[in-house]
Amino acid sequence: MKVSQRKHRLLFLPPPLEVEAKDAIATLLACVNNKALEATKQKLGPKLVELAWEEMNLVERNQFQFITQRVGKKRKGAVLGDQVRLKASSDNKALTGRLIGFYLDGKLLGLQERAVLFDGEEEPSVCSRSDLTAVAKSVPPTPEEIKKLEGFLTSPKPAGQTNGKNRGSGRSPGQESEQCELDLNIVAPEPLASDCESTPTLDNIQFQIQGLFPEFTFALTKNLYNSVLLDIYDKGKQIGTFEDDGEDIFVYEKASLFDAGFTEQQVKQLVEIERVPF
């Protein structure tokens, strides 16, 4: 009888931590957007989430980071290998390539930076997130392309070597990612008409800005997360961007906006502007 009790108790031993971590990783990476991810993290608890993060490889961490950027309920989020386009500026042509993500050479990039392997190039580039747009009807990558992109993502470079170019990131090779929050004053030609559809909230923001600075011009684009971007130009020079992801408003290049005449209070009011109902 004592033996059977011991056997019975063994059936209810908790699973090894490695098993718990693997299950938690699978559960976290199955989330469709950041809202679901946050709910799952609450359910799993901070200790198990931390353990899962420590056990993730860089490919899994990269996937996790992509999920944190998915804020819309219906909008498809970006993933490794998606086709993206770098917006043209005065010193570069519009380029198309494959999205790598948040890591390069085994290191985490800056908050607003993304790694991309552009078509026809052997080395990846580091780009500003706001300079990238999604490619309509993106062609899925081949298994060979995925393997190549994952290699750039995870494999450290030998000491003294850096990977690829920096396009629009504000960083020179070798600088730490914390230094990436620099103004992206890209000198651009006069904005052309855009096929991108605005949002009521961005229309309201543009209306308010035109009342303050009637000389400013505007252009609409979409980034790789399908957020709508309202780019602001002063005499053909981009001075700032407002992003509408469907739920929140974000602003980029604040320093340039202040230099152009905005006050901190005006920028804050534009970000917190009441969302126009659809």
C-alpha positions in Angstrom: 0.0 0.0 0.0 2.8 2.4 0.8 4.4 1.7 -2.5 1.3 2.5 -4.4 1.0 5.8 -2.5 4.5 6.8 -3.6 3.7 5.9 -7.2 0.5 8.0 -7.0 2.4 11.0 -5.6 5.0 10.8 -8.4 2.3 11.2 -11.0 1.7 14.8 -9.6 5.2 16.0 -9.5 5.6 19.4 -11.3 7.2 19.3 -14.7 10.9 20.2 -15.0 11.6 24.0 -15.4 12.9 23.3 -18.9 9.5 21.9 -19.9 7.6 24.7 -18.4 9.9 27.2 -20.2 9.4 25.6 -23.6 5.6 25.5 -23.1 5.6 29.1 -22.0 7.7 30.1 -25.1 5.3 28.3 -27.4 2.3 30.0 -25.7 3.8 33.5 -25.8 4.9 33.2 -29.5 1.4 32.0 -30.4 -0.1 35.4 -29.4 -1.6 37.3 -32.3 -0.9 40.8 -31.0 0.5 42.8 -28.0 -2.8 42.8 -26.2 -3.0 39.0 -26.2 0.7 38.9 -25.3 0.2 41.1 -22.2 -2.8 39.0 -21.1 -0.7 35.8 -21.5 2.2 37.3 -19.6 -0.2 38.1 -16.7 -1.6 34.5 -16.8 1.9 32.9 -16.8 3.3 35.1 -14.1 6.5 37.2 -14.1 8.8 34.4 -13.0 7.8 32.0 -15.8 7.8 34.8 -18.4 11.3 35.8 -17.3 12.5 32.1 -17.5 10.9 31.8 -20.9 12.7 34.9 -22.1 16.0 33.6 -20.8 15.5 30.3 -22.7 14.5 31.9 -26.0 17.1 32.0 -28.8 17.5 35.2 -30.8 15.1 34.0 -33.6 12.4 33.5 -30.9 13.2 36.8 -29.2 13.0 38.5 -32.6 9.5 37.0 -33.2 8.5 38.1 -29.7 9.5 41.7 -30.5 7.4 41.6 -33.6 4.4 40.5 -31.6 4.8 43.5 -29.2 4.4 45.8 -32.2 1.1 44.4 -33.3 -1.5 46.7 -31.7 -4.4 46.4 -34.1 -6.9 43.6 -33.9 -7.3 43.1 -37.6 -4.0 44.3 -39.0 -1.4 41.7 -40.0 1.8 42.2 -38.2 5.3 42.1 -39.8 7.4 39.0 -39.5 11.0 37.9 -40.5 11.4 37.9 -44.2 8.6 40.3 -45.1 9.3 42.5 -48.1 9.8 46.1 -47.2 10.8 49.3 -49.0 13.1 52.1 -47.9 11.6 55.5 -48.8 13.6 57.5 -51.3 15.5 60.6 -50.2 17.9 62.9 -51.9 20.9 60.6 -51.3 19.4 57.2 -52.0 16.9 55.5 -54.3 13.9 53.6 -53.1 15.1 50.1 -52.2 13.2 46.9 -51.6 14.4 44.1 -49.4 13.7 41.5 -46.8 13.0 42.5 -43.2 15.3 40.9 -40.6 14.0 42.7 -37.5 15.2 43.9 -34.1 18.6 42.1 -33.9 21.8 42.1 -36.1 25.0 40.2 -35.5 23.5 38.8 -32.3 22.9 42.3 -30.8 19.7 44.2 -30.1 19.2 47.3 -32.2 17.9 50.7 -31.1 14.2 51.2 -30.3 13.4 52.7 -33.7 15.9 50.7 -35.8 15.3 47.7 -38.0 17.7 45.4 -39.9 16.9 44.8 -43.6 18.7 42.9 -46.3 18.1 44.9 -49.5 17.8 43.2 -52.9 21.1 42.8 -54.7 23.2 43.5 -51.5 25.3 41.0 -49.6 25.3 42.8 -46.3 22.2 44.0 -44.3 21.5 47.6 -43.4 20.2 49.3 -40.3 17.2 51.6 -41.0 15.0 53.9 -39.1 11.6 52.2 -38.6 9.7 55.3 -39.9 11.7 55.1 -43.2 10.4 51.7 -44.0 7.1 50.9 -45.7 5.3 47.6 -46.4 5.3 46.1 -49.9 1.8 45.3 -51.1 1.3 41.6 -51.7 4.6 40.7 -50.2 6.0 37.5 -51.7 6.9 35.0 -49.0 10.6 34.2 -48.5 12.0 30.8 -49.5 13.4 28.5 -46.8 16.9 29.4 -48.0 16.2 33.1 -47.6 14.8 32.6 -44.1 18.0 30.7 -43.2 20.2 33.5 -44.6 18.2 36.2 -42.7 18.4 34.2 -39.4 22.1 33.9 -39.9 22.5 37.7 -40.1 20.2 38.0 -37.1 22.1 35.6 -34.8 25.7 35.3 -35.9 28.2 37.7 -34.2 30.8 39.4 -36.3 34.5 39.0 -35.5 35.9 41.7 -33.3 36.4 45.0 -35.2 34.0 44.1 -38.0 30.5 45.6 -38.4 27.7 44.3 -40.6 26.3 46.3 -43.5 25.3 50.0 -43.8 23.4 52.4 -41.7 20.6 54.0 -43.6 18.6 56.7 -41.8 19.4 55.4 -38.3 21.5 58.3 -37.3 24.2 55.8 -36.2 27.7 55.2 -37.5 29.1 51.7 -37.2 30.3 50.8 -33.8 28.1 53.2 -31.9 25.8 51.8 -29.1 22.1 51.5 -29.9 21.3 53.9 -27.0 22.7 56.7 -29.2 20.3 56.2 -32.0 17.7 58.7 -30.9 19.0 61.4 -33.2 17.1 63.7 -35.6 16.4 62.1 -39.0 16.5 65.3 -41.0 16.3 63.8 -44.4 16.4 66.4 -47.2 13.6 65.4 -49.5 12.2 66.8 -52.7 8.8 68.5 -52.5 6.3 65.9 -51.4 4.2 64.4 -54.1 0.6 63.3 -54.0 0.3 60.0 -52.2 -2.0 57.0 -52.8 -2.0 56.2 -49.1 -5.3 56.9 -47.4 -5.2 59.2 -44.3 -7.1 58.6 -41.1 -9.6 61.1 -39.5 -7.2 61.7 -36.6 -4.3 62.5 -38.9 -6.6 64.8 -40.9 -7.4 66.6 -37.7 -3.7 66.9 -36.8 -2.8 68.2 -40.2 -5.6 70.8 -40.0 -4.3 72.0 -36.6 -0.7 72.2 -37.9 -1.8 74.1 -41.1 -3.5 76.7 -38.8 -0.2 77.2 -37.0 2.2 76.9 -39.9 0.3 77.4 -43.3 3.6 77.2 -45.2 4.2 73.5 -44.2 3.5 70.7 -46.6 2.6 67.1 -45.9 2.9 63.6 -47.3 1.3 60.3 -46.3 3.0 56.9 -46.2 2.6 53.5 -44.5 5.3 51.7 -42.6 5.8 47.9 -42.4 3.2 47.6 -39.7 0.6 49.3 -41.9 0.5 52.3 -39.6 -0.3 55.5 -41.5 2.5 58.2 -41.2 1.9 61.9 -41.7 5.3 63.4 -42.7 5.7 67.2 -42.2 8.0 69.2 -44.5 9.3 72.8 -44.3 10.6 74.0 -47.6 11.1 70.4 -48.8 12.9 69.3 -45.7 11.3 66.7 -43.5 11.0 68.0 -39.9 8.7 65.4 -38.2 6.3 62.6 -38.5 3.0 61.7 -36.7 2.1 58.0 -36.8 -1.4 56.6 -36.4 -1.4 52.8 -35.7 -5.2 52.6 -35.4 -5.2 53.0 -31.6 -2.5 55.5 -30.6 -0.7 58.5 -32.0 3.1 58.7 -32.0 5.5 61.5 -32.9 9.0 61.4 -34.2 11.8 64.0 -34.6 10.5 66.2 -31.8 13.7 68.2 -31.7 13.2 69.2 -35.4 9.6 70.2 -34.7 10.8 72.4 -31.8 13.4 74.0 -34.1 10.7 74.7 -36.7 8.7 76.7 -34.2 6.5 74.1 -32.3 6.3 74.4 -28.5 6.4 71.3 -26.3 2.8 71.9 -25.3 1.6 72.1 -28.9 3.3 68.8 -29.8 1.8 67.2 -26.6 -1.7 68.4 -27.5 -1.3 67.0 -31.1 -0.3 63.6 -29.8 -3.2 63.6 -27.3 -5.7 64.9 -29.8 -9.2 63.4 -29.4 -9.5 60.4 -31.8 -12.1 61.1 -34.5 -14.7 58.3 -34.5 -15.0 56.4 -37.8 
